[in-house]
């Protein structure tokens, strides 16, 4: 009987101590064609009211890491100039101190601009080093 109680207390204490207080989130932001995108904004917001929690920028390989995130539901927002924003809800659990979101592809946001016409007029007076021409 004592062994059963001891085993129950041991298993229960391991599950209590296995829960973590802060989690590190990581991943890679890629273009649809494959390479990692550098200097992409990655922002973590609360799911309830979308208030800012923390954020970071990807490195040259497109990798990012967000540390010291408390367990709970969050909203991940990824933005970069020339690409459509990527938004997703994530659950940060208590059982692991590391959460890898894997590869997140961004879609290009192609917008066609109308043509630009540059017009100019020649000056009526031209100056050179030795004379003025009217």
N, C-alpha and C positions, 0 to 999 in steps of 0.2 A: 504494500500500500504506500509506504514511504517513497519507493522508487517511482511510482506513478505520479505522486504529487510533485516530486522533484523534477521529473521529466516535463510535466505540465508547466511548472514555474520557469524552467529553463527555456522551453519553446516560446512561451509568452514574453519573456524578457528579451529574447532575440528579435522578435517581431517589433517590439517597442523601440529598441535601439536601432533597428534597421531603417527607420524613417529619418529623412534628412530635413534640415531646416532651409537650406538654400541649394539651388540647382544652377548648373551652367548649361546654357543653350548654345548650340553651334549648328553650322550648316554651310552650304555653298550656294551662291547665286550665280546662275549660268545664263547665257544667251541661248536661244532656241537652236542655234547652230553648234553649240557645244562648249566654247571656251568660257572660263570664269570671268565675270564682270568685276572690275576693280572700282572702288570708291562708291559703292551703292549704299544708300541709306537704309538701315534696318532699325525699325522702331518697335518697341514693345509697349502696348497700351492695355489698360484694364478692360475687361470685356464689358463690364456693366455700363460705364459712362465714358469710355474711351479717353481717360486721362493718361498723360504720359507717365510711364514707369522708368524706362531706360532706353538707350539706343546706342548704336555703334555704326561704323562704316566698314565695308569689306576691304580686305587687303588686296594686293596685286593679283592674287590667284582667285579672288572671289569668295574667300572664306571669312566667316565672321564668328565671334564668340561674345555672348552676353553672360556675365557672371552675377552671382548673388541674387538670383531670382527666387522669390518665395513661392511655394507650391500654390496652385490655383488656376483659374481660367484666365487666359490672356488673348489679346488680339495682336497678331503680328502684321506689320505693315512694311512693305518693301517698295522703295521708289527710286527711280533713276531717270535722268533727262533722256528723252528719246525712246522711252519704254513705258508700257502700261503698268500702273501700280498693281502689285500683288498683295492681296489681303487674305488672311486666314485666321481662324480661331484655333488656339492650341491649349492643351491641358498639360500643365506642369505638375507631375505627380510627386509623391513623397518617398517612393521606394528607391529611386536612383538619384545620385548626385549629378548625373550628366544626361542631357537630352539632345540627341542628334536628329535634326529635322531633315537631313539629307540634302539633296539637290533641289533647288527651286528655280525653274526656268522662267525667265521674263520674256514677254512678247514685245516686239518692236512696235512703236506707235508712229506709223508713217503718216505724215501730213504733207500734202502737196501745196506748195506756195505758188501764188501767181507770179508772173514775171516782174522784174524790176528794170525800169528804164532810167538811165543816168543821162541827164542833159547838162550841157554847159555852154558858156560863151567865151570867146577869146577876148582877152583884155585889149582895149583900144590903145594902151600905151605899153610898150615893151622896154624893159631896161636891160642893157648889157653893161659890161665893165667900162666901156669907153664912150658910149653914146646912148641917147634916148631916141626911140623911134615912135612917131605919132601916126 
